[in-house]
Amino acid sequence: MPLNDVPWTRPVTIRLQCGLERTFTGVYDALDFLENEWPLRHGERHERAVKTCRGALNGIVPAVIAREAFMAACLEAGMPAVMAPWKAAPKPQTLRAARAASI
């Protein structure tokens, strides 16, 4: 991860046009994909995503805005986001349950 990367709180996984899935963990990865690996068709949302990702890397735009713009550009290009199931945090054991388990 580059030093100037801005990580997202939740990664974005998209389904590429070839059917494979790819996960992006921050703004730098998304911008690199937008600028170097994007399919031929560049739409309005692609241009907006490039601008917002650059702004996020420069500290002008919040990372969540860049994330949403990236997801919108992917959808516009026919690469939808893959929704991962939400993982609930494990419940801590109570002292009583810990004692019962040790008996």
TORNU-358506 format. One record per residue: residue number from 0; z, x, y of N, C-alpha, C in turn. Coordinates in Angstrom, 2 decimals, decimal comma, m for minus. Layout:
N
PT  zapa      n.Z      n.X      n.Y     ca.Z     ca.X     ca.Y      c.Z      c.X      c.Y
PT   NUM        Z        X        Y        Z        X        Y        Z        X        Y
...
***
This chain:
103
PT  zapa      n.Z      n.X      n.Y     ca.Z     ca.X     ca.Y      c.Z      c.X      c.Y
PT     0     0,00     0,85    m1,17     0,00     0,00     0,00     0,00     0,90     1,24
PT     1    m0,93     0,67     2,16    m0,98     1,48     3,37     0,27     1,29     4,24
PT     2     0,54     2,26     5,06     1,74     2,21     5,89     1,72     1,06     6,89
PT     3     0,52     0,70     7,37     0,45    m0,34     8,39     0,25    m1,73     7,80
PT     4     0,43    m1,90     6,50     0,23    m3,20     5,88     1,34    m4,16     6,29
PT     5     0,98    m5,44     6,32     1,93    m6,50     6,60     1,97    m7,37     5,35
PT     6     3,04    m7,27     4,57     3,09    m8,05     3,32     3,33    m9,53     3,58
PT     7     2,83   m10,35     2,66     3,07   m11,78     2,71     4,30   m12,10     1,88
PT     8     4,99   m13,18     2,24     6,17   m13,57     1,47     5,76   m14,10     0,09
PT     9     4,60   m14,72     0,00     4,06   m15,18    m1,29     2,64   m14,66    m1,42
PT    10     2,32   m13,98    m2,51     0,96   m13,49    m2,70    m0,04   m14,64    m2,82
PT    11    m1,31   m14,33    m2,56    m2,40   m15,30    m2,67    m3,28   m14,86    m3,84
PT    12    m3,49   m15,76    m4,79    m4,39   m15,50    m5,90    m5,59   m16,41    m5,74
PT    13    m6,78   m15,82    m5,75    m8,01   m16,61    m5,62    m8,86   m16,43    m6,86
PT    14    m9,69   m17,44    m7,10   m10,63   m17,37    m8,21   m11,96   m16,94    m7,61
PT    15   m12,42   m15,75    m7,99   m13,68   m15,22    m7,49   m14,84   m16,03    m8,04
PT    16   m16,01   m15,86    m7,44   m17,19   m16,61    m7,87   m17,59   m16,29    m9,31
PT    17   m17,23   m15,13    m9,80   m17,55   m14,76   m11,19   m16,56   m15,35   m12,18
PT    18   m15,50   m16,00   m11,68   m14,51   m16,63   m12,54   m13,23   m15,84   m12,71
PT    19   m13,22   m14,58   m12,33   m12,01   m13,77   m12,42   m11,04   m14,15   m11,31
PT    20    m9,78   m13,85   m11,51    m8,76   m14,10   m10,49    m8,31   m12,78    m9,89
PT    21    m8,02   m12,81    m8,60    m7,55   m11,61    m7,91    m6,41   m11,99    m6,99
PT    22    m5,39   m11,16    m6,97    m4,19   m11,43    m6,18    m4,12   m10,48    m4,98
PT    23    m3,78   m11,05    m3,83    m3,64   m10,29    m2,58    m2,19   m10,41    m2,13
PT    24    m1,56    m9,28    m1,87    m0,14    m9,29    m1,53     0,13    m9,12    m0,04
PT    25    m0,90    m8,80     0,73    m0,68    m8,59     2,15    m1,97    m8,61     2,94
PT    26    m1,81    m8,44     4,24    m2,91    m8,55     5,19    m3,95    m7,44     4,97
PT    27    m3,51    m6,22     4,71    m4,45    m5,12     4,56    m5,41    m5,36     3,38
PT    28    m4,86    m5,80     2,25    m5,71    m6,09     1,08    m6,73    m7,18     1,40
PT    29    m6,27    m8,21     2,10    m7,16    m9,32     2,44    m8,27    m8,86     3,39
PT    30    m7,91    m8,09     4,41    m8,91    m7,61     5,36    m9,92    m6,69     4,69
PT    31    m9,45    m5,83     3,81   m10,36    m4,94     3,07   m11,35    m5,76     2,24
PT    32   m10,87    m6,81     1,60   m11,74    m7,69     0,82   m12,73    m8,42     1,73
PT    33   m12,24    m8,93     2,86   m13,11    m9,64     3,80   m14,22    m8,76     4,34
PT    34   m13,91    m7,50     4,61   m14,89    m6,61     5,23   m15,78    m5,88     4,23
PT    35   m15,31    m5,63     3,02   m16,06    m4,77     2,11   m16,55    m5,43     0,82
PT    36   m15,95    m6,54     0,41   m16,31    m7,12    m0,86   m16,70    m8,59    m0,76
PT    37   m16,84    m9,10     0,43   m17,12   m10,51     0,64   m18,52   m10,87     0,17
PT    38   m18,69   m12,07    m0,40   m20,05   m12,52    m0,77   m20,97   m12,54     0,46
PT    39   m22,23   m12,63     0,25   m23,21   m12,51     1,33   m23,02   m13,51     2,47
PT    40   m22,65   m14,74     2,16   m22,55   m15,77     3,18   m21,27   m15,60     4,00
PT    41   m21,42   m15,30     5,29   m20,28   m15,17     6,19   m20,25   m16,40     7,07
PT    42   m19,20   m17,19     6,95   m19,07   m18,41     7,73   m18,10   m18,26     8,88
PT    43   m17,88   m19,38     9,54   m16,98   m19,41    10,68   m15,55   m19,04    10,29
PT    44   m15,11   m19,53     9,14   m13,75   m19,22     8,70   m13,60   m17,76     8,29
PT    45   m14,65   m17,16     7,79   m14,63   m15,73     7,47   m14,37   m14,92     8,73
PT    46   m15,12   m15,23     9,78   m14,95   m14,49    11,04   m13,55   m14,68    11,61
PT    47   m13,03   m15,90    11,52   m11,68   m16,18    12,01   m10,65   m15,42    11,19
PT    48   m10,85   m15,34     9,88    m9,91   m14,62     9,01    m9,90   m13,13     9,33
PT    49   m11,08   m12,56     9,57   m11,15   m11,14     9,93   m10,37   m10,89    11,22
PT    50   m10,58   m11,74    12,22    m9,89   m11,57    13,50    m8,38   m11,74    13,36
PT    51    m7,94   m12,74    12,61    m6,49   m12,96    12,49    m5,83   m11,86    11,65
PT    52    m6,53   m11,36    10,63    m5,96   m10,26     9,85    m5,83    m9,00    10,69
PT    53    m6,84    m8,71    11,50    m6,73    m7,56    12,40    m5,58    m7,74    13,39
PT    54    m5,44    m8,96    13,89    m4,35    m9,25    14,81    m2,99    m9,10    14,16
PT    55    m2,88    m9,50    12,89    m1,61    m9,35    12,18    m1,28    m7,88    11,96
PT    56    m2,28    m7,08    11,63    m2,04    m5,65    11,44    m1,63    m4,97    12,74
PT    57    m2,08    m5,53    13,87    m1,71    m4,97    15,18    m0,43    m5,59    15,73
PT    58     0,19    m6,51    14,98     1,45    m7,10    15,41     1,30    m8,23    16,41
PT    59     0,09    m8,75    16,59    m0,15    m9,80    17,58    m0,09   m11,19    16,94
PT    60    m0,53   m11,29    15,70    m0,62   m12,57    14,99     0,40   m12,56    13,85
PT    61     1,14   m13,65    13,65     2,07   m13,70    12,51     1,32   m13,61    11,18
PT    62     1,94   m12,98    10,20     1,31   m12,79     8,89     0,97   m14,11     8,22
PT    63     1,79   m15,13     8,44     1,54   m16,43     7,81     0,24   m17,05     8,33
PT    64    m0,10   m16,81     9,58    m1,34   m17,32    10,16    m2,53   m16,60     9,53
PT    65    m2,41   m15,29     9,35    m3,47   m14,52     8,70    m3,65   m14,97     7,26
PT    66    m2,56   m15,26     6,59    m2,62   m15,73     5,19    m3,37   m17,05     5,11
PT    67    m3,05   m17,98     5,98    m3,72   m19,28     5,98    m5,20   m19,15     6,32
PT    68    m5,53   m18,28     7,27    m6,93   m18,06     7,64    m7,70   m17,44     6,47
PT    69    m7,07   m16,52     5,76    m7,71   m15,91     4,59    m7,97   m16,95     3,51
PT    70    m6,99   m17,80     3,26    m7,16   m18,84     2,24    m8,26   m19,82     2,64
PT    71    m8,36   m20,16     3,92    m9,41   m21,06     4,39   m10,79   m20,43     4,23
PT    72   m10,90   m19,14     4,51   m12,18   m18,44     4,35   m12,59   m18,39     2,88
PT    73   m11,63   m18,17     2,02   m11,93   m18,14     0,58   m12,42   m19,50     0,11
PT    74   m11,78   m20,54     0,57   m12,18   m21,89     0,20   m13,59   m22,19     0,70
PT    75   m13,88   m21,79     1,94   m15,21   m21,99     2,52   m16,29   m21,29     1,69
PT    76   m15,96   m20,15     1,11   m16,92   m19,36     0,34   m16,98   m19,78    m1,13
PT    77   m16,24   m20,81    m1,49   m16,26   m21,27    m2,88   m15,35   m20,48    m3,80
PT    78   m14,32   m19,87    m3,21   m13,33   m19,12    m4,00   m11,95   m19,73    m3,73
PT    79   m11,60   m20,78    m4,45   m10,34   m21,47    m4,16    m9,12   m20,65    m4,56
PT    80    m8,02   m20,94    m3,87    m6,75   m20,31    m4,22    m6,26   m20,92    m5,52
PT    81    m5,64   m20,10    m6,34    m5,06   m20,54    m7,60    m3,58   m20,73    m7,35
PT    82    m3,10   m21,92    m7,60    m1,69   m22,21    m7,34    m0,86   m21,76    m8,53
PT    83     0,07   m20,88    m8,27     1,00   m20,42    m9,31     2,20   m21,35    m9,32
PT    84     2,76   m21,61   m10,47     3,94   m22,47   m10,51     5,10   m21,82    m9,77
PT    85     5,85   m22,63    m9,07     7,00   m22,13    m8,32     8,09   m21,75    m9,30
PT    86     8,63   m20,58    m9,14     9,70   m20,11   m10,02    11,02   m20,27    m9,30
PT    87    11,87   m21,11    m9,85    13,19   m21,32    m9,26    14,06   m20,10    m9,54
PT    88    14,91   m19,81    m8,60    15,82   m18,68    m8,77    16,80   m19,01    m9,91
PT    89    17,12   m18,03   m10,74    18,06   m18,30   m11,82    19,43   m18,65   m11,26
PT    90    20,07   m19,60   m11,92    21,40   m20,03   m11,47    22,43   m19,00   m11,92
PT    91    23,28   m18,56   m11,02    24,30   m17,59   m11,42    25,32   m18,27   m12,33
PT    92    25,80   m17,51   m13,29    26,82   m18,05   m14,19    28,13   m18,19   m13,44
PT    93    28,82   m19,25   m13,75    30,14   m19,41   m13,16    31,12   m18,53   m13,93
PT    94    32,25   m18,29   m13,37    33,27   m17,47   m14,02    33,71   m18,11   m15,33
PT    95    33,84   m19,44   m15,32    34,27   m20,15   m16,53    33,23   m19,99   m17,65
PT    96    31,92   m20,09   m17,31    30,87   m19,96   m18,32    30,84   m18,53   m18,85
PT    97    31,08   m17,56   m17,99    31,10   m16,17   m18,43    32,25   m15,92   m19,39
PT    98    33,42   m16,51   m19,11    34,58   m16,35   m20,01    34,31   m17,02   m21,36
PT    99    33,71   m18,21   m21,31    33,42   m18,93   m22,56    32,41   m18,17   m23,40
PT   100    31,49   m17,51   m22,78    30,48   m16,75   m23,52    31,09   m15,50   m24,15
PT   101    32,16   m14,98   m23,55    32,75   m13,76   m24,08    33,73   m14,03   m25,22
PT   102    34,07   m15,28   m25,41    35,04   m15,62   m26,48    34,37   m15,71   m27,81
***
